[in-house]
Amino acid sequence: MSGPVNDAPPDGPAGRPLLAAAALPCGADVDLLLEQVAGGRGADRDAHQQQCVHCQAALSEFIALWAPVAELAAVPVPAPPGLVAGVMSQIRHLVRDIWYTLEVTESGAIRIAARIVAALARDCARMTPGVRVAFGRSTQGKTAALAEKATLGHRHPHAAIGVLGRTAVVDLAVAVTYNDPAHQVARDIQRQVITTLRDQVGLQSVKVNVTVDDILDDDER
Amino acid sequence: MTAAAQATQPAVGDAFLAARAQEGYLDAYELLVQRHSAMAYRVALRLTGNHHDAQDVAQEALIAAWENLPRFRAGSSFRTWLYQIVTRRALNKVNRGRPASSLDLLPDLADPAAEPATQAERNFAVDAVIDALLALPFPQRAVIVLHHFEGLSYAEIASVTGRTEPAVRSHLFRARRALGKKLEEWR
């Protein structure tokens, strides 16, 4: 800084606005001072600022000027109710729905959406000891297309597109706890999921593909 | 998802969730939506100044992110990527034109401990900030919101806006000065 540090301080709101100038009489860059304040460092004054009345007055002025900005930034803004549900509902419409047909009689067909089967399998996997994280999917798009093609010739007239019959295929991606043997946990998941889907949904033939994607420490987040 | 099953689900990183979502695990993407929907709405609200537009922008952005997941690069930040999508969608919405209202930007600022006169003065001051913010050109508003409201670094804003870090810093200087001048007029 080359200018005087002890002359009369710069004008505030009553006089010429501080931001009308590029620099203070002491040579300090006004933009840098505003950046300092906006960054929450208005009180951290360097050696020059501790001596300079211009910088001190400008910093004080900017602290007052920026306070409502900081206040507004600190106001919590929650997501409106229903936003998450609305988004997921639209995405589910975009994703092709696959259905498992459990029964077809003269009274009609009983079907269950594959995503429900996947959700049940996922929840079951999450309850299995050693599992930290689990995600489930019914089938991939390619598999769905193949299944649709394969069942085209013998599909019941009332069956929905993509019916796979009584055989459910569930993919699970899991992360297991560090000290638990991954292969043992994966087998436990397969057993538990097969039992759950047979007992709760009535699916007799279930294939459960388990992919161990990660191993997490107890305190890992 | 059952409550018990949900309770056993620890907070895993965005990278893990994004990778699973790319593989077609919709429930992994649902966790990302739950985690980032407030941010998407908040940024959209600051940028559009209108609750209904903000809700539209947040919803469109979260769906667009799902549709574009195959293009999301492993190793990059899902959060920063979503900021980019929200900002672009907000720009599109603002360009289509719809008057903004400062009232929409303040869901709850009342401080029960403050005196009524002080509270009114504070609300007035914050209202002035909102009006000043909405009066800025969109690019300046965006860098102010991303840096000073969302706490993004220059590098992150550069990634969101497709500019260089020095360009972001220069843009911020101009934006802060413009906002400051409007606030000086109010004072």
Interface residues (C-beta under 8 A of the other chain):
Chain A: P13 P17 L18 L19 A20 V30 D31 L34 E35 A38 F62 A64 L65 W66 A67 P68 V69 A70 E71 L72 A73 V75 P76 V77 P78 A79 P80 L83 V84 G86 V87 M88 Q90 I91 R92 L94 V95 R115 A118 A119 R122 D123 R126 M127 V131 R132 V133 A134 F135 G136 R137 Q140 G141 A173 A175 D213 D214 L216 E220 R221
Chain B: M1 T2 A4 A5 T8 Q9 P10 A11 V12 G13 F16 A19 R20 E23 G24 Y25 L26 D27 A28 Y29 E30 V33 Q34 S37 A38 A40 Y41 R42 L45 H51 Q55 A58 Q59 L62 I63 W66 E67 L105 L106 P107 D108 L109 R122 A125 V126 A128 V129 I130 H148 F149 L172 F173 R176 R177 L179 G180 K181 L183 E184 R187
